[in-house]
């Protein structure tokens, strides 16, 4: 069930909110409504895997209590944590990587087995990461075990963030879920406005750009030229931003409608002036997770420069593997890790000496090369696309491949990102303040674009969010 499907917009969401309003007088009833709605929401798309998640929730609750009961620093405490983490990772490895591992072992001659056909459950990586976060934080003493089964289950299944994040730490939201605040008109208005913005981003921009990116990357490199290669990469660069940030807007907005505050996941990443800054602005919940639950345990920057650089690179290699079971994702993670290391060695200082707009442009080009690897269907295609992108003289054979309306969508997306950059030079300026100052006009435009987005969503085939696959 997608947030912008008619089933969700006109049946599921209104029904859940009305029942939530009817239960406004009792905290336990509000929590139960959200829990049942969240389980139904996930079971609608994953009727089998939802049972796996339920079983793992029960295991998490048991392991967390055993970890908490064991003395601090004891072997038993660490052993129970290892059991819980390995059980969750086993889910991820089986569903996401089993086929990839068997295929590569076959290629190397270490195994002769049929590649298993295992359907990838929606949002499995986000679910597993959040569950591991809970167990590790109980082990560290950051949070006590969940007070009840329903509280922890609601944390895992909470439907606004269930499928593609933001990745939420249990201790950051447990208090809100335990209080389960009654609905408030201000929360509904602010939340629904944010939700509408996300729908507009997804349907009017991301989905339009997706058609152009898919068109280019579906062709063999011999059928493309310099312009077409750059077109495909530009389309995908803006598609993935407006798609994923659009989902985050919808998730944050839906949660706000029910009275919950989720952390932001994007902060205008394409205005970054270095790769280090880019990763502080892009998918911030994942970057924070990697820092706290992988980079710091590996030693962070406490064991000398060489180890720091290796830890950084390894963490982003792991980030690439987390994104998907393909060598393109591995290469993309290694590529970003390399540039984070180069930032620490010299690149960051060099970029700081450039004018802000030029450093931004250099960073944007580095990011686009990374997205080329990320989007390509294989490492071979990635290499061919990158080769075309540095050969201005190569012209595609035949008629023009890319229709003009894809360029129009890309131009609008680029203009939005340029406006984000330009806003930095206006002292005291902020987009929320501008929207508040011209609230009637801003709200009218938002509503009109939202209606246009819904009309497009009904008329065109639905395109799943990119990050549902991860």
Secondary structure, 3 states (H helix, E strand, C coil): CCCCCHHHHHHHHHHHHHHHHHCCCCHHHHHHHHHHHHHHHHHHHCCCHHHHHHHHHHHHHHHHHHHHHCCCCCHHHHHHHHHHHHHHHHHHHHHHHHHHHHHHHHHHCCCCCCCCCCCCCCCHHHHHHHHHHHHHHHHHCCCCCCCCHHHHHHHHHCHHHHCCCCCCCHHHHHHHHHHCCCCCHHHHHHHHHHHHHHHHHHHHHHHHHHHHHHHHHCCCHHHCCHHHHHHHHHHHHHHHHHHHHHHHHHHHHHHHHCCCCCCCCCCCHHHCCCHHHHHHHCCHHHHHHHHHHHHCCCCCCCCCHHHHHHHHHHHHHHHHHHHCCCHHHHHHHHHHHHHHHHHHHHHHHHHHCCCHHHHHHHHHHHHHHHHHHHHCCCHHHHHHHHHHCCCCCCCCCCCCCCCHHHHHHHHHHHHHHHHHHHHHHCCCCCHHHHHHHCHHHHHHHHHHHHHHHHHHHHHCCCCCCHHHHC
